[in-house]
Amino acid sequence: MPSPGLRVQACCDCYLMNLGGLATPERSGICDMNDLDETLPAPFE
């Protein structure tokens, strides 16, 4: 299957302590990664 050519910033350092709750400007909470010190541009697939 041909690749669509989409690139993402993949996190290679993903473990539980790197996830956390953050607040948005609209005052709602989200869960997101809070430590992106080891990332790599990678194919979407």
MODELLER restraints for C-alpha pairs under 7 A, 6 or more apart:
rsr = mdl.restraints
at = mdl.atoms
rsr.add(forms.Gaussian(group=physical.xy_distance, feature=features.Distance(at['CA:6:A'], at['CA:43:A']), mean=6.05, stdev=0.5))
rsr.add(forms.Gaussian(group=physical.xy_distance, feature=features.Distance(at['CA:6:A'], at['CA:44:A']), mean=5.44, stdev=0.5))
rsr.add(forms.Gaussian(group=physical.xy_distance, feature=features.Distance(at['CA:7:A'], at['CA:41:A']), mean=6.37, stdev=0.5))
rsr.add(forms.Gaussian(group=physical.xy_distance, feature=features.Distance(at['CA:7:A'], at['CA:42:A']), mean=5.52, stdev=0.5))
rsr.add(forms.Gaussian(group=physical.xy_distance, feature=features.Distance(at['CA:7:A'], at['CA:43:A']), mean=4.65, stdev=0.5))
rsr.add(forms.Gaussian(group=physical.xy_distance, feature=features.Distance(at['CA:7:A'], at['CA:44:A']), mean=5.36, stdev=0.5))
rsr.add(forms.Gaussian(group=physical.xy_distance, feature=features.Distance(at['CA:8:A'], at['CA:41:A']), mean=5.66, stdev=0.5))
rsr.add(forms.Gaussian(group=physical.xy_distance, feature=features.Distance(at['CA:8:A'], at['CA:42:A']), mean=5.51, stdev=0.5))
rsr.add(forms.Gaussian(group=physical.xy_distance, feature=features.Distance(at['CA:8:A'], at['CA:43:A']), mean=6.21, stdev=0.5))
rsr.add(forms.Gaussian(group=physical.xy_distance, feature=features.Distance(at['CA:8:A'], at['CA:44:A']), mean=5.77, stdev=0.5))
rsr.add(forms.Gaussian(group=physical.xy_distance, feature=features.Distance(at['CA:9:A'], at['CA:39:A']), mean=6.23, stdev=0.5))
rsr.add(forms.Gaussian(group=physical.xy_distance, feature=features.Distance(at['CA:9:A'], at['CA:40:A']), mean=5.57, stdev=0.5))
rsr.add(forms.Gaussian(group=physical.xy_distance, feature=features.Distance(at['CA:9:A'], at['CA:41:A']), mean=4.58, stdev=0.5))
rsr.add(forms.Gaussian(group=physical.xy_distance, feature=features.Distance(at['CA:9:A'], at['CA:42:A']), mean=6.24, stdev=0.5))
rsr.add(forms.Gaussian(group=physical.xy_distance, feature=features.Distance(at['CA:10:A'], at['CA:39:A']), mean=5.47, stdev=0.5))
rsr.add(forms.Gaussian(group=physical.xy_distance, feature=features.Distance(at['CA:10:A'], at['CA:40:A']), mean=5.28, stdev=0.5))
rsr.add(forms.Gaussian(group=physical.xy_distance, feature=features.Distance(at['CA:10:A'], at['CA:41:A']), mean=6.01, stdev=0.5))
rsr.add(forms.Gaussian(group=physical.xy_distance, feature=features.Distance(at['CA:10:A'], at['CA:42:A']), mean=6.04, stdev=0.5))
rsr.add(forms.Gaussian(group=physical.xy_distance, feature=features.Distance(at['CA:11:A'], at['CA:36:A']), mean=6.65, stdev=0.5))
rsr.add(forms.Gaussian(group=physical.xy_distance, feature=features.Distance(at['CA:11:A'], at['CA:38:A']), mean=6.19, stdev=0.5))
rsr.add(forms.Gaussian(group=physical.xy_distance, feature=features.Distance(at['CA:11:A'], at['CA:39:A']), mean=4.44, stdev=0.5))
rsr.add(forms.Gaussian(group=physical.xy_distance, feature=features.Distance(at['CA:11:A'], at['CA:40:A']), mean=6.53, stdev=0.5))
rsr.add(forms.Gaussian(group=physical.xy_distance, feature=features.Distance(at['CA:12:A'], at['CA:38:A']), mean=5.71, stdev=0.5))
rsr.add(forms.Gaussian(group=physical.xy_distance, feature=features.Distance(at['CA:12:A'], at['CA:39:A']), mean=5.70, stdev=0.5))
rsr.add(forms.Gaussian(group=physical.xy_distance, feature=features.Distance(at['CA:13:A'], at['CA:38:A']), mean=5.73, stdev=0.5))
rsr.add(forms.Gaussian(group=physical.xy_distance, feature=features.Distance(at['CA:18:A'], at['CA:33:A']), mean=5.66, stdev=0.5))
rsr.add(forms.Gaussian(group=physical.xy_distance, feature=features.Distance(at['CA:18:A'], at['CA:34:A']), mean=5.57, stdev=0.5))
rsr.add(forms.Gaussian(group=physical.xy_distance, feature=features.Distance(at['CA:18:A'], at['CA:35:A']), mean=5.42, stdev=0.5))
rsr.add(forms.Gaussian(group=physical.xy_distance, feature=features.Distance(at['CA:19:A'], at['CA:31:A']), mean=6.88, stdev=0.5))
rsr.add(forms.Gaussian(group=physical.xy_distance, feature=features.Distance(at['CA:19:A'], at['CA:32:A']), mean=5.73, stdev=0.5))
rsr.add(forms.Gaussian(group=physical.xy_distance, feature=features.Distance(at['CA:19:A'], at['CA:33:A']), mean=4.55, stdev=0.5))
rsr.add(forms.Gaussian(group=physical.xy_distance, feature=features.Distance(at['CA:19:A'], at['CA:34:A']), mean=5.88, stdev=0.5))
rsr.add(forms.Gaussian(group=physical.xy_distance, feature=features.Distance(at['CA:20:A'], at['CA:31:A']), mean=5.58, stdev=0.5))
rsr.add(forms.Gaussian(group=physical.xy_distance, feature=features.Distance(at['CA:20:A'], at['CA:32:A']), mean=5.76, stdev=0.5))
rsr.add(forms.Gaussian(group=physical.xy_distance, feature=features.Distance(at['CA:20:A'], at['CA:33:A']), mean=6.22, stdev=0.5))
rsr.add(forms.Gaussian(group=physical.xy_distance, feature=features.Distance(at['CA:20:A'], at['CA:34:A']), mean=6.24, stdev=0.5))
rsr.add(forms.Gaussian(group=physical.xy_distance, feature=features.Distance(at['CA:21:A'], at['CA:29:A']), mean=6.51, stdev=0.5))
rsr.add(forms.Gaussian(group=physical.xy_distance, feature=features.Distance(at['CA:21:A'], at['CA:30:A']), mean=5.62, stdev=0.5))
rsr.add(forms.Gaussian(group=physical.xy_distance, feature=features.Distance(at['CA:21:A'], at['CA:31:A']), mean=4.55, stdev=0.5))
rsr.add(forms.Gaussian(group=physical.xy_distance, feature=features.Distance(at['CA:21:A'], at['CA:32:A']), mean=6.43, stdev=0.5))
rsr.add(forms.Gaussian(group=physical.xy_distance, feature=features.Distance(at['CA:22:A'], at['CA:29:A']), mean=5.68, stdev=0.5))
rsr.add(forms.Gaussian(group=physical.xy_distance, feature=features.Distance(at['CA:22:A'], at['CA:30:A']), mean=5.36, stdev=0.5))
rsr.add(forms.Gaussian(group=physical.xy_distance, feature=features.Distance(at['CA:22:A'], at['CA:31:A']), mean=6.16, stdev=0.5))
rsr.add(forms.Gaussian(group=physical.xy_distance, feature=features.Distance(at['CA:22:A'], at['CA:32:A']), mean=6.93, stdev=0.5))
rsr.add(forms.Gaussian(group=physical.xy_distance, feature=features.Distance(at['CA:23:A'], at['CA:29:A']), mean=4.68, stdev=0.5))
rsr.add(forms.Gaussian(group=physical.xy_distance, feature=features.Distance(at['CA:23:A'], at['CA:30:A']), mean=6.32, stdev=0.5))
